Amino acid sequence: MPTRYSARDMLARLVAFPTVSSRSNLDLIAFVEDYLAGHGVTSTRVTDETGEKAALHAVIGPQVDGGIALSAHTDVVPVEGQAWSRDPFTLEEENGRIYGRGTCDMKGFAALALAGVPDMLAADLKRPIHIALSYDEEVGCLGAPPMIESMLASGPRPATVIVGEPSSMQVITAHKGTAVIRVTVHGHSVHSSQWDRGVSAVAAAARIVAWLDDQTRANQAAADPELAMDPPFTTLHCGTIEGGTAANIVSRSCSFHCDIRTIPGETLEMWMESLQDFVDTRIVPGMKAVHPETGVDIELLAAVPGLAPEDHGKAEEIARRLTGDNGRHMVVYGTEAGQFQARGISAVVCGPGSIDQAHQPDEYIETAQLAAGEQFIRRLVADLSR
């Protein structure tokens, strides 16, 4: 007999795999493959370049275009340095809360989708349900793009996707895009008493960082208060900076990391171009006038497209019908939903749990949220069987 799991029991199995982004997730993927195979469902593994991580996708129901994908990432954030009061990789339930790393973000949704497989198979689905499990979402949404390409290449093509990030089962129709950037400034080092003969990398970096802050403040001043995001404007932020050797040495190098988080209607590309233009016209010429071997390198380390609101979006229509939520919800954190949308698949974010618990010590999901997710899956199966 194929193994059946309740959503809670499936969640316990998934949480027990310590799939921190710095580790392999292959044990979890192998478990899911075996589970699906036990129910007669063939899955496709999409392995990364290292061979240590993989995504997985499967189709349940008729092999026709137009189905719905249920998407979750399998990786979780680290627990080191956090004050956990219990084993983070052993599920514990107490006072209506289910504790464990990933219970909220976002193995809860994966557990719901997988526990629902027997009911999906027993139903008379008119359109398929796709299960899509990615890797490395927490370190830049790296695993979803190759998985999506594999899904589209192998077919059938889903028309919509529900990305089950914790939203308290509210329907999220938009989120910001995110870019992570490293800027490296190459100066010319001299003794500080000969300041005029050198090019301070630290000083040049400081001007660029100040520009980032100036743009953010200008965006804040021009923000649309009706935009349902907090904050309702694009932010450009420097998170780390390192450079220089000593107080009496004009610095030879300085580097910093920053991120850009864009609101709908603005793109990461436009802000990258603005940054490059500022550096090329306001920073580099003055540096090279002193020494020709100076300059600035701008590297895009990661980019995740935003999720834009869709006009009469199919995913939004379905999610609202199944949840009854008609509120206007947008978030400022990033998800893989924008990556699906960029490939022509209508997308929303809707999943159990609160983002307030994500990445926290003693991470938990409320039992009521898991129950609401189970009801959502049952309604989805019934909806696709009509």
C-alpha positions, -999 to +999 in steps of 0.1 A: +000+000+000+013+035-008+022+055+023-003+082+033+007+111+055-013+137+073+000+172+066+015+173+101+033+140+097+046+150+063+058+183+078+077+163+105+094+142+078+104+173+058+117+193+088+139+164+099+160+170+068+184+198+078+183+214+044+201+246+053+212+264+022+248+257+028+241+219+028+228+194+003+191+188+000+194+156-019+182+134+010+149+153+011+146+151-027+152+114-027+125+110+000+100+129-021+109+110-052+103+077-034+070+089-019+057+100-052+068+069-070+050+049-043+018+065-055+027+059-092+038+095-098+069+101-119+090+131-109+118+150-126+150+159-108+168+191-118+204+190-104+226+220-099+261+223-113+277+209-081+255+178-081+248+185-044+214+201-047+184+195-068+149+207-076+120+184-083+088+187-103+059+163-110+026+164-127-006+148-113-037+144-134-042+147-172-012+155-192-026+188-207-016+224-206-034+248-183-029+233-149-018+249-115+016+246-100+021+244-062+056+257-056+078+257-025+115+259-017+132+231+002+161+251+017+160+268+051+181+294+068+207+285+094+200+280+131+235+288+144+237+318+166+199+317+174+185+309+208+164+278+201+148+262+231+142+229+213+157+208+185+151+228+154+150+197+132+125+178+153+088+188+151+072+197+184+036+208+190+026+230+219-003+253+226-015+253+190+019+259+175+041+235+156+078+243+160+107+235+138+130+251+113+111+255+081+076+249+095+066+284+084+092+292+057+082+271+038+080+234+044+045+238+056+032+245+021+054+217+007+039+193+033+004+203+023+010+197-014+027+163-008+001+151+017-026+160-007-012+137-035-035+107-027-066+129-029-054+145-061-049+110-076-083+099-065-101+129-080-113+133-115-090+162-123-098+180-155-065+200-154-033+188-137-016+199-105+021+204-107+043+201-076+075+221-078+102+220-051+132+242-056+166+248-038+186+278-028+157+303-025+172+317+007+205+326-011+191+344-041+163+323-056+189+304-076+171+270-080+138+281-094+149+293-129+164+260-141+134+241-125+109+264-144+128+258-177+127+221-171+090+222-164+083+242-196+105+220-217+090+187-205+054+198-204+026+201-199+028+238-193+011+252-161-010+283-167-008+294-131+014+290-100+007+295-063+039+301-044+032+290-009+054+315+011+039+323+045+012+349+039-014+338+065-033+324+036-038+359+022-035+364-016-003+384-023-004+399-058+028+419-058+062+421-042+094+440-047+122+429-070+157+425-054+192+429-066+224+422-046+254+442-058+291+443-050+310+475-058+348+475-057+367+507-059+403+506-071+423+537-058+459+547-058+477+544-025+501+570-012+512+584+022+484+607+034+508+636+036+508+633-003+471+632-005+470+651-038+490+624-055+467+596-045+431+584-051+412+574-020+391+543-027+373+548+006+364+584-003+351+573-037+331+545-022+316+569+003+304+591-025+287+562-041+271+550-009+259+586-003+243+585-037+224+553-029+211+570+003+202+602-016+182+582-042+163+563-014+154+596+003+142+611-029+121+580-036+106+583-001+097+619-007+079+610-039+063+578-027+027+570-035+009+566-001-017+545-018+008+518-028+001+488-005+037+482+004+057+491+035+077+511+026+060+521-006+091+532-025+123+517-040+152+514-015+189+514-023+209+503+007+245+496+016+248+468+041+286+461+044+317+481+036+354+473+039+385+492+028+417+510+037+449+501+055+457+528+081+447+563+090+478+578+073+476+558+041+454+569+012+433+538+006+441+516-024+409+495-023+374+496-009+344+473-015+308+473-003+277+453-008+243+468-013+208+458-023+181+475-044+145+466-038+121+479-065+084+487-064+061+476-092+066+498-123+103+502-117+129+477-127+163+465-113+177+473-147+168+509-146+184+514-112+215+495-122+218+518-152+214+548-130+241+536-106+265+528-135+259+563-151+266+580-118+298+561-114+309+566-150+302+603-151+307+616-115+333+592-099+356+576-124+367+607-145+381+624-114+399+593-103+415+586-136+426+623-139+449+615-110+459+580-119+449+560-150+448+526-133+420+535-109+383+526-115+352+511-102+338+476-108+300+469-103+290+433-100+255+420-099+256+390-075+219+381-075+187+394-090+152+383-083+124+400-104+095+415-086+059+401-088+038+426-107+000+429-102-018+412-131-048+426-148-075+399-143-047+374-134-057+338-135-037+329-104-052+357-084-087+347-095-083+311-085-066+319-051-093+344-042-120+320-051-104+292-029-095+314+001-123+340+000-097+367+005-106+399-015-081+422+002-053+441-015-020+427-003+015+434-014+048+426+004+083+439+003+102+406+006+111+386-025+099+352-036+102+329-066+067+341-079+083+368-101+105+342-118+074+322-128+057+353-139+087+363-160+082+331-180+046+338-187+030+319-159+004+338-139+015+339-103+005+348-067+019+342-033-004+324-009+006+300+019+001+292+056+020+308+084+031+343+092+062+359+077+068+372+113+080+337+123+102+332+092+140+330+100+133+333+138+145+310+166+118+286+177+102+291+142+066+278+142+034+276+123+000+277+140-020+245+137-050+266+126-029+279+096-019+243+087-056+234+088-065+263+066-039+252+041-054+217+041-088+232+033-072+252+005-057+221-011-091+202-008-109+231-025-082+233-052-087+196-060-124+200-061-121+231-083-099+214-108-123+184-109-152+204-122 
